[in-house]
Amino acid sequence: MLFTDFYQLVDARQSCRAYDSSREVEADKLARIIEAARLAPSACNSQPWHLITVTDANRRKEVAQALTSIGMNKWAEQATAFIVIVQEAPNFTARLGGWIKNKHFPLIDCGIVSSHITLAATQEGLGSCILGWFDEKQMRKILEIPRSKRVLMVVSLGYATDTHRQHQRKSIEEMSSSEKY
């Protein structure tokens, strides 16, 4: 489904936990999703991420094993693509600003890029889910990621088989205020 209204796109995006494992994610859709991620904002334009797309059936199975090996995310085995988000070092300006402000901007930036990925996936008619529970050591080994790098998140992708659910969210009054806390 192609969304022409941003707010409809945001409402349609949800964490998918059931995929049609017989439908592969097309390369052109993945390319557009990666382009949307490339355009994500970051502190001082540091872009402190490296994205690894995983579509090969054997490699997907290995990634799914790393995602499910701790007893979580069993449904990830159905996904037909993954985007693995590896944290990279920020540029000097972002690193200095982070030190001054006591904030680790790469964590924030990788969260932003994952949001771009999931919204782009929704625009492409795909389901997605951001996963943070996995065996990082196993993931590094599977994808030949240097030990010095941090695997922060994995986004599962595929054609959703679960139905759109009403979002369970806090009320506006619970999560926001005007002029003061």
Secondary structure, 3 states (H helix, E strand, C coil): CCCCCHHHHHHHCCECCCECCCCCCCHHHHHHHHHHHHCCCCHHHCCCEEEEEECCHHHHHHHHHHHHCCCCCHHHHHCCEEEEEEECCCCHHHHHHHHHHCCCHHHHHHHHHHHHHHHHHHHCCCEEEEECCCCHHHHHHHHCCCCCCEEEEEEEEECECCCCCCCCCCCHHHHCCCCCC
